[in-house]
C-alpha cells in the first residue's frame, strides 16, 4: 500500500494495520470512516464500533455499505453473517446502541457486485 501511495503521489495518507477488533485509528481526528461490504465480517462489532466512534472528530461520519443478499433477507444476524451479508436492520440497531445517530439510510443501490 505504501508503494501505491508513493506512486500516486499521495502524501496525506498513512496506512494503519489494525486488529480484527480494533482498527488502531488515532482518536478524534477522522472526518469520515467507510466500511464497505465488510461490516458483516466484524465478529466483535461492539468493540469495533466503540473504537471507530472514538476515532471520529466531532461531526465526523461513519458510512456502512453492505450488500444484502436477497435469499438471506429474513435470516437471523448469525445466518446472514455466515452468508457474508447483513441487513441494514441489524447494522442500524448496532450503530444506535453504540451511540451513533442515523442520518440517512439508502435502501436501494441497484444491482452491484
Phi and psi in radians as a Rosetta constraint file:
Dihedral C 1 N 2 CA 2 C 2 CIRCULARHARMONIC -1.067 0.35
Dihedral N 2 CA 2 C 2 N 3 CIRCULARHARMONIC -0.692 0.35
Dihedral C 2 N 3 CA 3 C 3 CIRCULARHARMONIC -1.112 0.35
Dihedral N 3 CA 3 C 3 N 4 CIRCULARHARMONIC -0.739 0.35
Dihedral C 3 N 4 CA 4 C 4 CIRCULARHARMONIC -1.099 0.35
Dihedral N 4 CA 4 C 4 N 5 CIRCULARHARMONIC -0.704 0.35
Dihedral C 4 N 5 CA 5 C 5 CIRCULARHARMONIC -1.130 0.35
Dihedral N 5 CA 5 C 5 N 6 CIRCULARHARMONIC -0.736 0.35
Dihedral C 5 N 6 CA 6 C 6 CIRCULARHARMONIC -1.090 0.35
Dihedral N 6 CA 6 C 6 N 7 CIRCULARHARMONIC -0.812 0.35
Dihedral C 6 N 7 CA 7 C 7 CIRCULARHARMONIC -1.022 0.35
Dihedral N 7 CA 7 C 7 N 8 CIRCULARHARMONIC -0.676 0.35
Dihedral C 7 N 8 CA 8 C 8 CIRCULARHARMONIC -1.472 0.35
Dihedral N 8 CA 8 C 8 N 9 CIRCULARHARMONIC -0.003 0.35
Dihedral C 8 N 9 CA 9 C 9 CIRCULARHARMONIC 1.006 0.35
Dihedral N 9 CA 9 C 9 N 10 CIRCULARHARMONIC 0.687 0.35
Dihedral C 9 N 10 CA 10 C 10 CIRCULARHARMONIC -1.735 0.35
Dihedral N 10 CA 10 C 10 N 11 CIRCULARHARMONIC 1.938 0.35
Dihedral C 10 N 11 CA 11 C 11 CIRCULARHARMONIC -1.941 0.35
Dihedral N 11 CA 11 C 11 N 12 CIRCULARHARMONIC 0.088 0.35
Dihedral C 11 N 12 CA 12 C 12 CIRCULARHARMONIC -1.872 0.35
Dihedral N 12 CA 12 C 12 N 13 CIRCULARHARMONIC 0.438 0.35
Dihedral C 12 N 13 CA 13 C 13 CIRCULARHARMONIC -2.243 0.35
Dihedral N 13 CA 13 C 13 N 14 CIRCULARHARMONIC 2.397 0.35
Dihedral C 13 N 14 CA 14 C 14 CIRCULARHARMONIC -2.270 0.35
Dihedral N 14 CA 14 C 14 N 15 CIRCULARHARMONIC 2.004 0.35
Dihedral C 14 N 15 CA 15 C 15 CIRCULARHARMONIC -1.149 0.35
Dihedral N 15 CA 15 C 15 N 16 CIRCULARHARMONIC 2.423 0.35
Dihedral C 15 N 16 CA 16 C 16 CIRCULARHARMONIC -2.265 0.35
Dihedral N 16 CA 16 C 16 N 17 CIRCULARHARMONIC 2.212 0.35
Dihedral C 16 N 17 CA 17 C 17 CIRCULARHARMONIC -1.613 0.35
Dihedral N 17 CA 17 C 17 N 18 CIRCULARHARMONIC 1.927 0.35
Dihedral C 17 N 18 CA 18 C 18 CIRCULARHARMONIC -1.674 0.35
Dihedral N 18 CA 18 C 18 N 19 CIRCULARHARMONIC 3.119 0.35
Dihedral C 18 N 19 CA 19 C 19 CIRCULARHARMONIC -1.809 0.35
Dihedral N 19 CA 19 C 19 N 20 CIRCULARHARMONIC 3.007 0.35
Dihedral C 19 N 20 CA 20 C 20 CIRCULARHARMONIC -1.128 0.35
Dihedral N 20 CA 20 C 20 N 21 CIRCULARHARMONIC -0.402 0.35
Dihedral C 20 N 21 CA 21 C 21 CIRCULARHARMONIC -2.085 0.35
Dihedral N 21 CA 21 C 21 N 22 CIRCULARHARMONIC 0.049 0.35
Dihedral C 21 N 22 CA 22 C 22 CIRCULARHARMONIC -2.610 0.35
Dihedral N 22 CA 22 C 22 N 23 CIRCULARHARMONIC 1.990 0.35
Dihedral C 22 N 23 CA 23 C 23 CIRCULARHARMONIC -1.271 0.35
Dihedral N 23 CA 23 C 23 N 24 CIRCULARHARMONIC -0.178 0.35
Dihedral C 23 N 24 CA 24 C 24 CIRCULARHARMONIC 1.014 0.35
Dihedral N 24 CA 24 C 24 N 25 CIRCULARHARMONIC 0.662 0.35
Dihedral C 24 N 25 CA 25 C 25 CIRCULARHARMONIC -1.470 0.35
Dihedral N 25 CA 25 C 25 N 26 CIRCULARHARMONIC 2.622 0.35
Dihedral C 25 N 26 CA 26 C 26 CIRCULARHARMONIC -1.155 0.35
Dihedral N 26 CA 26 C 26 N 27 CIRCULARHARMONIC 2.575 0.35
Dihedral C 26 N 27 CA 27 C 27 CIRCULARHARMONIC -1.338 0.35
Dihedral N 27 CA 27 C 27 N 28 CIRCULARHARMONIC 2.420 0.35
Dihedral C 27 N 28 CA 28 C 28 CIRCULARHARMONIC 1.155 0.35
Dihedral N 28 CA 28 C 28 N 29 CIRCULARHARMONIC 0.355 0.35
Dihedral C 28 N 29 CA 29 C 29 CIRCULARHARMONIC -2.178 0.35
Dihedral N 29 CA 29 C 29 N 30 CIRCULARHARMONIC -0.140 0.35
Dihedral C 29 N 30 CA 30 C 30 CIRCULARHARMONIC -1.503 0.35
Dihedral N 30 CA 30 C 30 N 31 CIRCULARHARMONIC 2.351 0.35
Dihedral C 30 N 31 CA 31 C 31 CIRCULARHARMONIC -1.374 0.35
Dihedral N 31 CA 31 C 31 N 32 CIRCULARHARMONIC -0.612 0.35
Dihedral C 31 N 32 CA 32 C 32 CIRCULARHARMONIC -2.682 0.35
Dihedral N 32 CA 32 C 32 N 33 CIRCULARHARMONIC 2.585 0.35
Dihedral C 32 N 33 CA 33 C 33 CIRCULARHARMONIC -2.261 0.35
Dihedral N 33 CA 33 C 33 N 34 CIRCULARHARMONIC 2.279 0.35
Dihedral C 33 N 34 CA 34 C 34 CIRCULARHARMONIC -1.945 0.35
Dihedral N 34 CA 34 C 34 N 35 CIRCULARHARMONIC 2.256 0.35
Dihedral C 34 N 35 CA 35 C 35 CIRCULARHARMONIC -2.068 0.35
Dihedral N 35 CA 35 C 35 N 36 CIRCULARHARMONIC 1.897 0.35
Dihedral C 35 N 36 CA 36 C 36 CIRCULARHARMONIC -2.017 0.35
Dihedral N 36 CA 36 C 36 N 37 CIRCULARHARMONIC 2.006 0.35
Dihedral C 36 N 37 CA 37 C 37 CIRCULARHARMONIC 0.906 0.35
Dihedral N 37 CA 37 C 37 N 38 CIRCULARHARMONIC 0.667 0.35
Dihedral C 37 N 38 CA 38 C 38 CIRCULARHARMONIC -2.380 0.35
Dihedral N 38 CA 38 C 38 N 39 CIRCULARHARMONIC -0.368 0.35
Dihedral C 38 N 39 CA 39 C 39 CIRCULARHARMONIC -0.943 0.35
Dihedral N 39 CA 39 C 39 N 40 CIRCULARHARMONIC -0.670 0.35
Dihedral C 39 N 40 CA 40 C 40 CIRCULARHARMONIC -1.076 0.35
Dihedral N 40 CA 40 C 40 N 41 CIRCULARHARMONIC -0.351 0.35
Dihedral C 40 N 41 CA 41 C 41 CIRCULARHARMONIC -1.458 0.35
Dihedral N 41 CA 41 C 41 N 42 CIRCULARHARMONIC -0.229 0.35
Dihedral C 41 N 42 CA 42 C 42 CIRCULARHARMONIC -1.442 0.35
Dihedral N 42 CA 42 C 42 N 43 CIRCULARHARMONIC 1.825 0.35
Dihedral C 42 N 43 CA 43 C 43 CIRCULARHARMONIC -1.186 0.35
Dihedral N 43 CA 43 C 43 N 44 CIRCULARHARMONIC -0.851 0.35
Dihedral C 43 N 44 CA 44 C 44 CIRCULARHARMONIC -1.682 0.35
Dihedral N 44 CA 44 C 44 N 45 CIRCULARHARMONIC 1.180 0.35
Dihedral C 44 N 45 CA 45 C 45 CIRCULARHARMONIC -1.145 0.35
Dihedral N 45 CA 45 C 45 N 46 CIRCULARHARMONIC -0.483 0.35
Dihedral C 45 N 46 CA 46 C 46 CIRCULARHARMONIC -1.116 0.35
Dihedral N 46 CA 46 C 46 N 47 CIRCULARHARMONIC -0.833 0.35
Dihedral C 46 N 47 CA 47 C 47 CIRCULARHARMONIC -1.117 0.35
Dihedral N 47 CA 47 C 47 N 48 CIRCULARHARMONIC -0.766 0.35
Dihedral C 47 N 48 CA 48 C 48 CIRCULARHARMONIC -1.094 0.35
Dihedral N 48 CA 48 C 48 N 49 CIRCULARHARMONIC -0.799 0.35
Dihedral C 48 N 49 CA 49 C 49 CIRCULARHARMONIC -1.115 0.35
Dihedral N 49 CA 49 C 49 N 50 CIRCULARHARMONIC -0.620 0.35
Dihedral C 49 N 50 CA 50 C 50 CIRCULARHARMONIC -1.085 0.35
Dihedral N 50 CA 50 C 50 N 51 CIRCULARHARMONIC -0.807 0.35
Dihedral C 50 N 51 CA 51 C 51 CIRCULARHARMONIC -1.103 0.35
Dihedral N 51 CA 51 C 51 N 52 CIRCULARHARMONIC -0.764 0.35
Dihedral C 51 N 52 CA 52 C 52 CIRCULARHARMONIC -1.087 0.35
Dihedral N 52 CA 52 C 52 N 53 CIRCULARHARMONIC -0.748 0.35
Dihedral C 52 N 53 CA 53 C 53 CIRCULARHARMONIC -1.064 0.35
Dihedral N 53 CA 53 C 53 N 54 CIRCULARHARMONIC -0.715 0.35
Dihedral C 53 N 54 CA 54 C 54 CIRCULARHARMONIC -1.179 0.35
Dihedral N 54 CA 54 C 54 N 55 CIRCULARHARMONIC -0.428 0.35
Dihedral C 54 N 55 CA 55 C 55 CIRCULARHARMONIC -1.424 0.35
Dihedral N 55 CA 55 C 55 N 56 CIRCULARHARMONIC -0.370 0.35
Dihedral C 55 N 56 CA 56 C 56 CIRCULARHARMONIC -1.384 0.35
Dihedral N 56 CA 56 C 56 N 57 CIRCULARHARMONIC 2.454 0.35
Dihedral C 56 N 57 CA 57 C 57 CIRCULARHARMONIC -1.290 0.35
Dihedral N 57 CA 57 C 57 N 58 CIRCULARHARMONIC 2.939 0.35
Dihedral C 57 N 58 CA 58 C 58 CIRCULARHARMONIC -1.029 0.35
Dihedral N 58 CA 58 C 58 N 59 CIRCULARHARMONIC 2.218 0.35
Dihedral C 58 N 59 CA 59 C 59 CIRCULARHARMONIC 1.518 0.35
Dihedral N 59 CA 59 C 59 N 60 CIRCULARHARMONIC -0.030 0.35
Dihedral C 59 N 60 CA 60 C 60 CIRCULARHARMONIC -1.197 0.35
Dihedral N 60 CA 60 C 60 N 61 CIRCULARHARMONIC 2.791 0.35
Dihedral C 60 N 61 CA 61 C 61 CIRCULARHARMONIC -2.234 0.35
Dihedral N 61 CA 61 C 61 N 62 CIRCULARHARMONIC 2.580 0.35
Dihedral C 61 N 62 CA 62 C 62 CIRCULARHARMONIC -2.021 0.35
Dihedral N 62 CA 62 C 62 N 63 CIRCULARHARMONIC 2.224 0.35
Dihedral C 62 N 63 CA 63 C 63 CIRCULARHARMONIC -1.974 0.35
Dihedral N 63 CA 63 C 63 N 64 CIRCULARHARMONIC 2.191 0.35
Dihedral C 63 N 64 CA 64 C 64 CIRCULARHARMONIC -2.004 0.35
Dihedral N 64 CA 64 C 64 N 65 CIRCULARHARMONIC 2.073 0.35
Dihedral C 64 N 65 CA 65 C 65 CIRCULARHARMONIC -2.038 0.35
Dihedral N 65 CA 65 C 65 N 66 CIRCULARHARMONIC 2.015 0.35
Dihedral C 65 N 66 CA 66 C 66 CIRCULARHARMONIC -2.243 0.35
Dihedral N 66 CA 66 C 66 N 67 CIRCULARHARMONIC 2.392 0.35
Dihedral C 66 N 67 CA 67 C 67 CIRCULARHARMONIC -1.541 0.35
Dihedral N 67 CA 67 C 67 N 68 CIRCULARHARMONIC 2.158 0.35
Dihedral C 67 N 68 CA 68 C 68 CIRCULARHARMONIC -1.681 0.35
Dihedral N 68 CA 68 C 68 N 69 CIRCULARHARMONIC 2.011 0.35
Dihedral C 68 N 69 CA 69 C 69 CIRCULARHARMONIC -1.274 0.35
Dihedral N 69 CA 69 C 69 N 70 CIRCULARHARMONIC 2.250 0.35
Dihedral C 69 N 70 CA 70 C 70 CIRCULARHARMONIC -0.946 0.35
Dihedral N 70 CA 70 C 70 N 71 CIRCULARHARMONIC -0.730 0.35
Dihedral C 70 N 71 CA 71 C 71 CIRCULARHARMONIC -1.182 0.35
Dihedral N 71 CA 71 C 71 N 72 CIRCULARHARMONIC -0.308 0.35
Dihedral C 71 N 72 CA 72 C 72 CIRCULARHARMONIC -1.813 0.35
Dihedral N 72 CA 72 C 72 N 73 CIRCULARHARMONIC 0.099 0.35
Dihedral C 72 N 73 CA 73 C 73 CIRCULARHARMONIC -0.891 0.35
Dihedral N 73 CA 73 C 73 N 74 CIRCULARHARMONIC -0.729 0.35
Dihedral C 73 N 74 CA 74 C 74 CIRCULARHARMONIC -1.799 0.35
Dihedral N 74 CA 74 C 74 N 75 CIRCULARHARMONIC 0.210 0.35
Dihedral C 74 N 75 CA 75 C 75 CIRCULARHARMONIC -1.362 0.35
Dihedral N 75 CA 75 C 75 N 76 CIRCULARHARMONIC 2.904 0.35
Dihedral C 75 N 76 CA 76 C 76 CIRCULARHARMONIC -1.187 0.35
Dihedral N 76 CA 76 C 76 N 77 CIRCULARHARMONIC 2.917 0.35
Dihedral C 76 N 77 CA 77 C 77 CIRCULARHARMONIC -1.037 0.35
Dihedral N 77 CA 77 C 77 N 78 CIRCULARHARMONIC -0.749 0.35
Dihedral C 77 N 78 CA 78 C 78 CIRCULARHARMONIC -1.060 0.35
Dihedral N 78 CA 78 C 78 N 79 CIRCULARHARMONIC -0.785 0.35
Dihedral C 78 N 79 CA 79 C 79 CIRCULARHARMONIC -1.180 0.35
Dihedral N 79 CA 79 C 79 N 80 CIRCULARHARMONIC -0.656 0.35
Dihedral C 79 N 80 CA 80 C 80 CIRCULARHARMONIC -1.109 0.35
Dihedral N 80 CA 80 C 80 N 81 CIRCULARHARMONIC -0.783 0.35
Dihedral C 80 N 81 CA 81 C 81 CIRCULARHARMONIC -1.156 0.35
Dihedral N 81 CA 81 C 81 N 82 CIRCULARHARMONIC -0.575 0.35
Dihedral C 81 N 82 CA 82 C 82 CIRCULARHARMONIC -1.121 0.35
Dihedral N 82 CA 82 C 82 N 83 CIRCULARHARMONIC -0.509 0.35
Dihedral C 82 N 83 CA 83 C 83 CIRCULARHARMONIC -1.543 0.35
Dihedral N 83 CA 83 C 83 N 84 CIRCULARHARMONIC 0.114 0.35
Dihedral C 83 N 84 CA 84 C 84 CIRCULARHARMONIC 1.014 0.35
Dihedral N 84 CA 84 C 84 N 85 CIRCULARHARMONIC 0.915 0.35
Dihedral C 84 N 85 CA 85 C 85 CIRCULARHARMONIC -2.712 0.35
Dihedral N 85 CA 85 C 85 N 86 CIRCULARHARMONIC 2.885 0.35
Dihedral C 85 N 86 CA 86 C 86 CIRCULARHARMONIC -2.807 0.35
Dihedral N 86 CA 86 C 86 N 87 CIRCULARHARMONIC 2.350 0.35
Dihedral C 86 N 87 CA 87 C 87 CIRCULARHARMONIC -1.366 0.35
Dihedral N 87 CA 87 C 87 N 88 CIRCULARHARMONIC 2.698 0.35
Dihedral C 87 N 88 CA 88 C 88 CIRCULARHARMONIC -1.126 0.35
Dihedral N 88 CA 88 C 88 N 89 CIRCULARHARMONIC -0.448 0.35
Dihedral C 88 N 89 CA 89 C 89 CIRCULARHARMONIC -0.968 0.35
Dihedral N 89 CA 89 C 89 N 90 CIRCULARHARMONIC -0.884 0.35
Dihedral C 89 N 90 CA 90 C 90 CIRCULARHARMONIC -1.203 0.35
Dihedral N 90 CA 90 C 90 N 91 CIRCULARHARMONIC -0.775 0.35
Dihedral C 90 N 91 CA 91 C 91 CIRCULARHARMONIC -1.070 0.35
Dihedral N 91 CA 91 C 91 N 92 CIRCULARHARMONIC -0.776 0.35
Dihedral C 91 N 92 CA 92 C 92 CIRCULARHARMONIC -1.171 0.35
Dihedral N 92 CA 92 C 92 N 93 CIRCULARHARMONIC -0.689 0.35
Dihedral C 92 N 93 CA 93 C 93 CIRCULARHARMONIC -1.017 0.35
Dihedral N 93 CA 93 C 93 N 94 CIRCULARHARMONIC -0.773 0.35
Dihedral C 93 N 94 CA 94 C 94 CIRCULARHARMONIC -1.210 0.35
Dihedral N 94 CA 94 C 94 N 95 CIRCULARHARMONIC -0.695 0.35
Dihedral C 94 N 95 CA 95 C 95 CIRCULARHARMONIC -1.117 0.35
Dihedral N 95 CA 95 C 95 N 96 CIRCULARHARMONIC -0.774 0.35
Dihedral C 95 N 96 CA 96 C 96 CIRCULARHARMONIC -1.103 0.35
Dihedral N 96 CA 96 C 96 N 97 CIRCULARHARMONIC -0.752 0.35
Dihedral C 96 N 97 CA 97 C 97 CIRCULARHARMONIC -1.103 0.35
Dihedral N 97 CA 97 C 97 N 98 CIRCULARHARMONIC -0.490 0.35
Dihedral C 97 N 98 CA 98 C 98 CIRCULARHARMONIC -1.495 0.35
Dihedral N 98 CA 98 C 98 N 99 CIRCULARHARMONIC 0.009 0.35
Dihedral C 98 N 99 CA 99 C 99 CIRCULARHARMONIC 1.682 0.35
Dihedral N 99 CA 99 C 99 N 100 CIRCULARHARMONIC 0.108 0.35
Dihedral C 99 N 100 CA 100 C 100 CIRCULARHARMONIC -1.425 0.35
Dihedral N 100 CA 100 C 100 N 101 CIRCULARHARMONIC 2.735 0.35
Dihedral C 100 N 101 CA 101 C 101 CIRCULARHARMONIC -1.923 0.35
Dihedral N 101 CA 101 C 101 N 102 CIRCULARHARMONIC 2.249 0.35
Dihedral C 101 N 102 CA 102 C 102 CIRCULARHARMONIC -1.452 0.35
Dihedral N 102 CA 102 C 102 N 103 CIRCULARHARMONIC 2.086 0.35
Dihedral C 102 N 103 CA 103 C 103 CIRCULARHARMONIC -1.856 0.35
Dihedral N 103 CA 103 C 103 N 104 CIRCULARHARMONIC -0.300 0.35
Dihedral C 103 N 104 CA 104 C 104 CIRCULARHARMONIC -2.821 0.35
Dihedral N 104 CA 104 C 104 N 105 CIRCULARHARMONIC 2.376 0.35
Dihedral C 104 N 105 CA 105 C 105 CIRCULARHARMONIC -2.209 0.35
Dihedral N 105 CA 105 C 105 N 106 CIRCULARHARMONIC 2.178 0.35
Dihedral C 105 N 106 CA 106 C 106 CIRCULARHARMONIC -1.884 0.35
Dihedral N 106 CA 106 C 106 N 107 CIRCULARHARMONIC 2.114 0.35
Dihedral C 106 N 107 CA 107 C 107 CIRCULARHARMONIC -1.713 0.35
Dihedral N 107 CA 107 C 107 N 108 CIRCULARHARMONIC -0.203 0.35
Dihedral C 107 N 108 CA 108 C 108 CIRCULARHARMONIC -2.364 0.35
Dihedral N 108 CA 108 C 108 N 109 CIRCULARHARMONIC 1.831 0.35
Dihedral C 108 N 109 CA 109 C 109 CIRCULARHARMONIC -1.743 0.35
Dihedral N 109 CA 109 C 109 N 110 CIRCULARHARMONIC 0.167 0.35
Dihedral C 109 N 110 CA 110 C 110 CIRCULARHARMONIC 1.339 0.35
Dihedral N 110 CA 110 C 110 N 111 CIRCULARHARMONIC -2.921 0.35
Dihedral C 110 N 111 CA 111 C 111 CIRCULARHARMONIC -1.563 0.35
Dihedral N 111 CA 111 C 111 N 112 CIRCULARHARMONIC 2.251 0.35
Dihedral C 111 N 112 CA 112 C 112 CIRCULARHARMONIC -2.604 0.35
Dihedral N 112 CA 112 C 112 N 113 CIRCULARHARMONIC 2.759 0.35
